């Protein structure tokens, strides 16, 4: 029924953040025209969480080894904006995109639906 998911990151400096995803994260991409890059993401999953506040959407990139991933990203010039914390369900950290936006990364300690990252 569905062929994939399209995630949109709204940013105040799209050009710089696109270059970061291309050059620092090394994401494969296509040019949809005029330098408008669309990136291939790793397999994904969707979770639905309850909230008492306003509904919102969040994007996290999942890693098999968060420490190793952060080291590699830092070596490529990424700023680690949140150090690793243990949340029980996984390890959580974040990197800062050139626009200043934070992008959370986590290493799950729970079964995953996308196949392969089970603890």
C-alpha positions, 0 to 999 in steps of 0.5 A, a space after each residue: 500500500 505504501 512505498 515509503 515515508 517522506 520526512 520534512 525538516 523545516 529549517 532557517 538555513 536549508 542549504 547549510 543543513 542539506 550540505 551537512 546531511 550530504 557531507 557529514 552524515 554521508 546520506 545518499 541523495 537525489 537532486 529534485 531540481 535546482 539543488 533541492 536535495 532529497 535524502 535516502 534514509 535508513 529503514 524507519 518505524 513509527 511510534 504513537 505516544 500519548 500526550 497531555 499537551 499539544 500533539 507534535 511530531 519528532 524525528 530521531 535517527 537510530 544507531 546501533 552504537 551511539 558512542 561510535 556514531 557520535 565519535 565519527 560525526 564529531 570527527 567530520 565536524 558535527 557539534 554534539 549538542 546533547 551528551 549521551 543520557 540513559 533513558 531506560 528505553 535507550 541511549 539518547 544524544 543529539 547533534 546540532 545542524 548548521 541552522 542551529 536545529 537539534 537532531 536527536 540520535 538514539 540507540 534503542 534498548 527495545 525491540 524495533 520494528 524496522 528489522 535488525 536493531 534488537 537489543 
